């Protein structure tokens, strides 16, 4: 039991830290589309996102005001949802 307790405590601490990190990495922003194609979204303010495969870009075009949900993974910013803000 003495050997297992420290590992259990460490596993618990890492799971809490991991959950917090995942929550903190997820965010949202709003802006106007400057460029959009099947893999990249650029807003007029210069914010650039890689579009996740599950995200539809149907009906999105330059000039559209959008709300972008995104996550940073491995130094890359992925748009996880793009919705018109109107």
N, C-alpha and C positions, 0 to 999 in steps of 0.2 A: 504493500500500500504506500510506503514511503516513496518509492520510485515513481509510481503512477501519479500521485497527487501533483507534483510539479509539472509533469507533462500535460495533465488535464487543465491546470491553471493556464499554462502557456497556450494550449489549443483554444481555450475560451477567450483569452486576451486577443489572440490573432483573429478569431472570428469576429469579435467586436470591431477591431481595427479595420478589417476587410469590409465589413458592412458599412462603416462610416466612410471609408475611402470611396466605395462605390456610390454612396449617396452624395458625397461631396463632388464627385466627378461629373455628375449629371446636372445640366443647367438649361437655361432657356434665354433666347434673345429675340428681338424684333428688328425688322429692317426692310429695306426695299431691294428686290432682286436686281443685280447688275448683269449677272451671267448665270445661266443654268443649263446643264446638259445631263446625260444619264449618270455621271459619276461625280460631278462637282457643282457646288452652289457657291456663288460669290455675292455678297451683299454690297450695296453702294458704299458702305463704310470700310470696305476692304476685308471684312470677316470672310474667311474661306472655309468650307466644309466639304468633306468627302461624304457623299450620299450613301447611306447604308442600302444594301440590296433590297431590303423589305420596304423601302420608302418610295411612294409613288410621287412622280413629278408631273403627272398629267394635269394640264391646265395651268401650270406655273410658267411664267415668262418674265423677261425683264420689265421692270416697272411695277410688278405685283408686290404689295406689302404683305409680309409673312411673319409668322412666329415660328422660330426654329428651336426645337428641342435637340440637345446635342450632348455627347459624352466624349471625353478625351481618353483615348486608349493608346498606349505606347507612343505618346507624343503626337498622335494624329487626332484631329477633331472630326468626329462622325456625326452627321445630322441623323437623328433617330426618328424625327417627325418634322414635317414641313406643312404648315397650314396657312391659308390666306387669313389675314388679320381682320378682314371685313366680316 
